Amino acid sequence: MPAAETARAAVARDRVDQVIDLALPLIATPSPNPDGDTRAVAALAADLIKTHVPGAEIELHPGSASVVNVVARIRGAGPGRRVVFNGHLDTYPVGDAAQWSVNPAGETRDGRLYGRGAADMKGGIAASIAAMAALAEQRAHWQGEAVLTLAGDEETMGPLGTKLLLDQVPHATGAATIIGDAGSPMVARFGEKGFIWIDVTAEGKAAHGAHVHLGANALDRLRVALDRVSTLRDLPVKMPEQVRRAIAGAKAISEPLCGAGEADVLSAVTVNLGIVSGGTSPNLVPSTAHAALDIRLPVGITADVVLAGLKQGLDLPGITWRVLRCFEPNYTDPDNELIRRCAKAATDVMGRAPAVNMRVGGSDSRWFRMANIPTVVYGPTPYNMGAPDEYADIAELGIVSRVHALTAFDFLTQQASGA
C-alpha cells in the first residue's frame, strides 16, 4: 500500500487497551465539581500524556487556585491546519458510595468501564489521548498540529476552563475541534440547544389561612407567573433548513438511542420547572415563594426573543426575576468538512454510517462554536451519568478513539485538496 494509506491504517488500528490504561488512573483521581479541584487530575493527565504521546509539548494553565487546565500539542511534518481535541477533567460528585455496586474509583467488568467520570468524560479524554498517540506515531504523514485541551470546570459552564484557554492560549484554537463528551458512536453531534436559567420570586402578604381576604398569597402569584413562562413553548422557531433536515434524517437512528421525542425537543423551546418552594403551613397565607427554571432554545430562535417574552410575561404584581445563565443555541453546518470527515471516519471504523444530529444537552463545544470554530461532539454512550454505577462500554471507547484519530488524520492530510 502507498505510505499514506499505510499510515492511515496505522492511525485507525484498535487501541482500546491503551484507552482503558489511560482511563482507569484518571477515574481513580477524584475531581468532583463541586468543589471543582482539578489540580491532582490535571497533573496526572499531563504525566499520562507525556508517557503515551511522544514529543508532546505540555503546559498547565491554572484558571483559579484549584481549577487547573492542561494543553498538549504535537506537530506534524510541516505547516498546516490545527485540530483541537477537547475534554473536561471535572465530574459530578460520587454521591453516596454505598449506593454503588462497583468501585466509583474505577474498575472494568463484563466489557464495561465503571466509575465516576467513565462516561462523562474521563473515558472520552482517554480516547482522545490515545488518538493523539496514534497521530504522534505517524507525524511524518500529516501537516499542521494536533492539540489536546483539558478543561477543569465544564460542569460549572467553563469560564475558568475552555473559555480561558481560548482567550489566553493561541494554540487552543484551531481549524476544527473534536470533543469526546457523552453521546453515542452512532451519532456525530454538530450543535446543541442554548439555555436560559432563571430565578422567579413572588412577594405577597402573610395572613391566616382562614382570613385570605387579609393577605396576598405569594404562591398564587407564582403559579400565574409560571403559567406565563410555560407559554414560551409555543414561540415560533425559524430553524435553518439544513439543521431541520439533519434532525429529521437522524431520527431513525438517534431516537432509539436517546429516547422517543428527541427530534421534537431539539426543534422547540422547552421549559423545565426545576425548583419551587414557598409557605410554611397549610393554614397560613405564604408571603414569599420561589422557583427556578431551565429554558432550552433550539437553533432558530435567539435568547433576546425569549428574554423579551419573559419580560412581558412576568410583568406581574409581586413578581421579580433574574437570569442566572444565558447561552445562545449554536451549531456547525452539518455539511461542514469536519462533520463530513467525522461521519466518514465513523463509517470506516464501524462499517455503517452514523446519524448526524444536534445534541440536547450543553457542553464546552459552545465555546468553540461561539469562536467560529467548526466543532463535532463524538463520544461514548453514557450509562447512569451522574448516578451510581456510571459506566461506558469499553468497545465504544475503542471506536471513539479510532474515529477521533481518523477524523484528525484525514483533516490534516487532505487539507490541500479539500477532498
N, C-alpha and C positions, 0 to 999 in steps of 0.2 A: 504494500500500500504506500501511497505518497506520504512524505513525512508529516504533512498537516493532518491527514486522515489518521495516521498512527497516533499523533499527539491528541487528537480529539477523542479517539477511542480510549486512550490512557486517562484523559480527564474524566471520561464518563464511567470508568470502572467502579464497581461496588466498593464503598469504603465504610460500610455500616459498622464494622468492628471498631474502626477509628472513631466514628461518631459516638459510640457508646463509651469508649475510653475517655473521650473528652467530656461527655455529658455527666457521667457519674460524679466526678470531683466537683463540677460546677453545682450540681444539685446538693451535694454534701456540704457546701459552703453557704450558710443561710444568708439571704439578702431580702428579708421581708420588707414590704413597703405598705403601711408604716412599720418601722420607723425610718426606713429608707437609707440604711447604712450599707453602701456597696464597696467600701474600702477593701475588705478582705477578698470578695469575689472578683473585684477588678484586678487586684494583684495576682490572684490565681489565674485569671483569664490571660493576663499578659505572659505569665510563665508558660501556660499551655500553648499559646501561640508561638512563643519563642522555640519551644520544643518541637512542635509539629509543622511549623511553616518556615522552612529555611530561608534566611535572608530577609525576614520581615523586619521593618522599622517600626518600633512600638513606642507609643507615648501614653502617659496617663494625664488626664485633664480633669482636675477637680472642678465640680460645679458648686460645691459648698464644702464645709468641713467634713461632711460624711458622704456626700454623693460624689463618686469618682467614676469617670468615663474612660474608655480605652479606645485608642485609634491605632490600627496596624496597617502598614502599607507594603506592597510588593510591586516591583517594577518589571515590565516586560522587556522585549528585545530592543525597543526604541520608542520614540514619541508616539502618542496616540490618545485615545479616549480613556476616561476613567470610569470604572464601575465601582459602586459603593455597596457593600453588604452592610446591613444594619440589624441590630437586635437590642434587646434590653436585658440588663442584668438583674433588675429587681423583680420580685414575685409578690403574689398575695401571701399573707401570713399563713402559717401552717394551721392555725386554729387549735382545736382540742386534739392533741395527738392520740388520745385514747379512742377517737373515732376512726382512726386509720387502721386498716387490716394489714398494711405493709409499712415499711420504714419510710417516713416522709423525707428522710435524708437520702433516699435513693436506693433502688435495687432493680434487678431485672428478673422477670418471671413470666414464663409462658408467652414469650415473644413480645413482652411489654416492658417499657421503661417507666417505672413508678417513681414518684417523689414530687415534692413541691417544686414547680417550675419545669417538670418533664415536658409538658406540652406548651406552657406559657412562661418563658420561652427558651429555657436553657437547652432543651433538645434542639430547637431551631438554631441557636447560637452554635452548638457543636456541629450541626450540619454545615453551617457557613464556614466555620474554621476548617473543617475537612475539605470543603470546596476550595478555600484559599490554598490549602496544602497541595491539592491537585493542580491548581494553576501555577504554583511556585515550581513544581517539578517540571512543568512544560513551558517555562517562561521564555525559552528561545523561540517559541512558535506563536507568540502573540505580542501585540504592541500596546503600549499605554501603561496603565496602572490598575491594580485592584486594591481596594481599601476596605477594611472592616471597622465599623464604628459600633461600639457597645455602650449604650446609654444607661445611666443609673437611676432614672426617675420616670420611666414610661407610665407606671401605674398612677402617677400623680401628674400626668399630662405632658411631661417632657421639657419644661422650661430650663432645667438645670442639666439636661442631658443632650438629646438630639438637637434641640434648638440652639443651645450654647455652642455645640460643636459646629453647626452650620454657620453660626455667626463668627466664630473665632478661629476655626481651623480650615485653612484654604482647601486642603485635600480631603476634607469631609464632604465636600460637594463633588458632583461629577456629572457625567452624561446620562447616567441611569442608576437606579437604586433597586436592590433586591432584598426583600425582608422575609425572614423565615418565621414570622409570627403565626399564631394558631390559625388554622383554616382546614385545608384538605389537599392532598396531592392531586385530587381530581378537579380542583378549581384554582385557576390563576386569577387573583383579585386585582382589579385595575383602579378601584376607587372606594370611597366609603362615605357614609352619610355624615353631615355635620350635626352639631348638637348645641342646644342652649339649655343650661340648667338654671332654674330659678327658685328663689325662696318667696313665698307669699305669706304675709302676716295680716291677720284680721283683728281689729280692735273693736270691742263692744262695751257694754256697761253691765257690771255684775248686779245680780238680784237673786231673790229666792225663786226656785222653780215654780212655785205656786203663784208668784206675782210677776209673770213675764211682762206685764204691761209697764213695770217699773224699770226694766232692763233692756239691753240690746244684745242679742245672742251672737257672739263672735263666730261661733261655728256655723250658724245660719248664713252669715255674711261670707264666710269662707266657702261654703257649698256653692253659693251663687257664683263666686269668683272662679271656682274650679270648673263649673259648668261652662263658663265663658272660655276658659283655656282649652277645654276639650273640643271646642268648635274649630280650633286650628287644624284639626284632622281633615277638614273639608276645604282647606286652601288649595287653589289650583296650582298644578305643577307643570312647568313648561320644560320638560326633560328633553335634552338633545336626542335626536333620532338614533344616533349610533349607540348611545347609552341604553335607551329603551329597547333597541333591537338586541343588544347584548344580554340584558336581563331576561328578556323573553326567550332567547336562544339557549340560555344556561339553565332554564327552569327544570328541564327533564333530568339533568344530572345533579344540579345543585340542591333542589328541594328534597330529594330523598336523603341527602346528606345532612342538610341544615334545617329541615322542617317544612311542612306544607305551609304555604302563605308567605314564604320568604320574598318572592317576587313582588307581592303586594306591599309588603313592608318597605322594600327598597324603593318603591315608587311613590310613596306617600309620606306626609308628615305624620309622625306618631307622637303620642303624649302618654307618658307613664307617671302616675302619681306614686312616688316612692315613699314619702313620709307625710303623715297627717297627725296632728295632735291638738288637744285642747280640752279644757274642762277638768274639773276635779271630782264632781259628784253629780248623779242624775238629777238631784233636786236643787241644783244651783245653775243659774244662767252664766255661761263662761264669758269672761271679759276679754280673753285673748285666744287665738287659735293660729296654727301654723301649718304650712305644707311646703314640701319640696318636690319639684317635678323635673323630669328629664324629657326634653322635646327633641326629637331627631328629625333632621332636614334632608330630604332627598336632593340629588342633583336636579336642578331645575327650579329651585326656589332659594332666595337669599335670606340670610339672617335678618337683614333690615326689614324685609316684608313680614317676617314672623314677629319681630320686635314691635313693629307698628301695630300688628294685630293684638299683641299683648297690651300695649299702651292704651289702645282703645277699649279693649275688653275689660281691663282691670281698673278702669276709671270709675270706681265704685266707692260708696261711703265706707269709711273704716278700713280700707284695703291699701296696703303698701306692698311693694315687691321690689326685688333686686335680682340682677343677673349674677350668677356665680361663675359660669363658664360659657364661652361662646366661640364656636368654630364653624366656619362655612363648610358645606359639603365640598368634596374635592375628588378629582378623578384624572387619570391619564387616558387619553383617547384609546379605546380598545383596539384600534388599528395601528397604534404606535409600534415602532420597530421592537422595542423592549418586550411588549406584551406578546407580539407575534413570535419572537425568539423563545420566550419562556414557554409558550404553548407548544412550539415545535420540539423543544428540548424534552418537555414532559411526555410528548407523544413518542419520541425516540426511546425514552427510558421505560415507559410503561406499556408501549405497544398500543395505546389508544389515546385519543385526544381528550384533554381536559376541557371543562367548561371555562369560559372567560366571563367573569361576573364582578359585580360590586361586592363590597363587604359590609355587613350590617353594623358591626361594632367599630369602634375607633382604634387607632394605632398611631405610632410615630410616623407612619407613612405620610400623614397630612403635612408634616413639617417640610418634607422633601417636595411634595406637590405644590405647597404654598411658595416654594422657592423655584417653581417651574422646572423641576427635575422629574422626568418620567420615572414612575415607581410601580413595582409589582410586589404584592404580598403572596408568597407561596410557601406554605408551611404544613406541619402535620395536623391531623385531626385532633382536637382537644377532647379528652375524656375526663370528666369530673374536674374541669378547670375551676380553680378557686375553692374546691370542695375536698373532703377526704378522698384518698386513693386516686389522686390525679395521675394520669398516665398518658403516654403516647405509644403508638405502635412502632416497634423497632424497625420493621421493614419499611414503613412510611418514612421514618427519619433517613433511612438509606436512600430512598427515592428523592427526598427533598435535597439532600446533599448533592446527589448526582445532577439534578436539574439546575441547582444553583451554579454548579461548576460549568455545566454545558452552556447555560444561558450566557454567563460571563465570557466564556471562551469564544463562543460564536460572535458575541457583540464586539470583542476586542480583535478578532482575527478577520472578520468580514466587514470591518468598518469602511474600508476604502471603496469597495464596490457597492456597499449598501444592500447586499443580497439578503 
